[in-house]
Amino acid sequence: MNIGITTGIPVTDQDGIFAEAIAIATQMCEVVRGQVVISSAVKALYESENRQARIDKELIRTLSPQEEQFLMQLVDYCEKSWRNPNFDVATFSSELGFSKSQLYRKLKQLTGISPNNFIREYRLHKAVGLLHDQFGNISEIALETGFNSPAYFTKCFGKKFGILPSKYAQLHIA
């Protein structure tokens, strides 16, 4: 279980109280490597309130403002592109304004995984959502999530979650 903590404004243009802060904290939990992840603003608030205390870097991962910005860019672009079967590392890096090696380093530091694995895992998590929404059969979900081959989708799903997507659907969907 991961925990993401950030600050926020109670009411914004998004629906709901603290909707933007909740969205950012959720992204921190889902994307960033570390069990407890906090924003730089939370760290600053904690340290200003507790003048002698410091955040233990072994226990709590603090994102820098640059990492927070990169995280937002990353998730925003993935949300727009995850269905596209042509969404690959070359497109990913150029759209975010990085070379492939820069994207690899930044993403590896933030998430602990390579860009290829990040794209695949992002799509697989979206596939779980589609399974829960009963979007369609396994082949339709594979194609909807940007996998060109239902067989490859099934192989990746099984490797990631330890269960075939059809079996997952039988066990987890009413």
Buried (B, 14 or more C-beta within 10 A) or exposed (E): EBEBBBBBEEEEEEEEEBBBBBBBBBBBBBBBEBEBBBBBBBBEEBEEEEEEEEBEEEEBBBBEEEBBEBBEBBBEBBEEBBEEEEBBBEBBBEBBEBEEEEBBEBBBEBBEBBBEBBBBBBBBBBBBEBBEEEEEEBBEBBBBBBBEEBEEBBEBBBEBBEBBBEEBBEEEEE
